[in-house]
């Protein structure tokens, strides 16, 4: 529990105190959501879980004498390692790289192909966004893409593009999910739409708050049945305005 004590006064004389009790768990969950910390924790947990599962399967195959299948799985894991190496080479910010690796493993569990575009690059630090803000934007956009694809989509791809130049930073996430109508897009811009039920949708609201604070842009392109593209752009003008 989190306890707050506030004195009560009457005629400038302290006459008592107001005791306020708050659920610490709820406060911690909200703080983690606001900072984006939960995205990194989930990513690292997914990475560890996936690795352990693969080790157990390989061990079981070897015990059963299925050497060829075990070797095939090891080779497949090698291709994933190469993909991980590409992320580490392109994304110098190791916290963001860890986030992407974890989301890639999560995508594999969902039978989704999550791809970081080859021309992506993100330095360790940049003057446009703090790492926590990057985590909030990237993590929530990818989670929304998972949700949009769901279980029914026949084409299951997510493309992530990250770029940072002297002019600004761009974060783009495209999915092959269910898409949205113009009315749904307008509700998102107004902070009134979510596919996850009442009380959800805070991820996009937090992204919009960052964009507003940084005087950036949020572009949404979507058609029902054709997928959705979210692009966040923070420009050099926003950097100069906050210098």
C-alpha positions, 0 to 999 in steps of 0.5 A: 500500500502507498500511504499519504497523510494530509493535515486538515486545518480550521481557522489556521489551526491543525485539527486532524489529518486525512489518511489516503491509502492507494493500491501500490500494485495498481500504481506500479503497473501504471508507472510501468505502462507510462514509462514503457518499462513493461515492454522491455521486461516482456521482451526479455522474458519472451526471449528467455522463454523461447530459448529455453523451449528450443533447448528442451526440444533439441534435447528431447530430439537427441534423446529420441535419436532424431538427430536430423530433426535436432540439427534442422532445429539448430540450423533454424535457430542459427537463422534467428541468431543471424536476424538478431545480429542484424538488429544489433548491427542496425540498432545501436540503442541496446535497450531498443534492440532488446525490445525488438528481439523480444517482440520478434520472438513473441511474433514467432509464437503468434506465427507472425513474421516481424521484420526490421527493414534493412535500411533501418538505423537508430543510434544509441542516443538522439536529441529527439526522443528519450529511450523511454519514449522510444520504448513507449512508441515502438512497443505499443505500435507493435502490440497494436499490430499483433492485436490487429492481425489476430488469429484470422489473417492469412498474411501475417506480417509486421514491418518495422522501420526506424530511422534517425537523421539530423532532420528528425526521427521516424518510427513506422510499423505496418501490419497486414491485419484487419485494417480500419475505417476512416471513422475508426481512425478519427476515433483514434485521433480523438482518443476514443477508439480501441479494439481491446475493450473498455478501459484499454487503448492507453498505448495509443493515447500515450503515443499521441501525448508524446507526439503532441509534446514533441510537436511531431506528427502521427500518420495513420493509413489504413483500409478495412482488410488491407492492414494499417500503417502507423508512422511517428515523425519527430522533426528538427523543428520539434528539437529546436522548439524544445532546446 
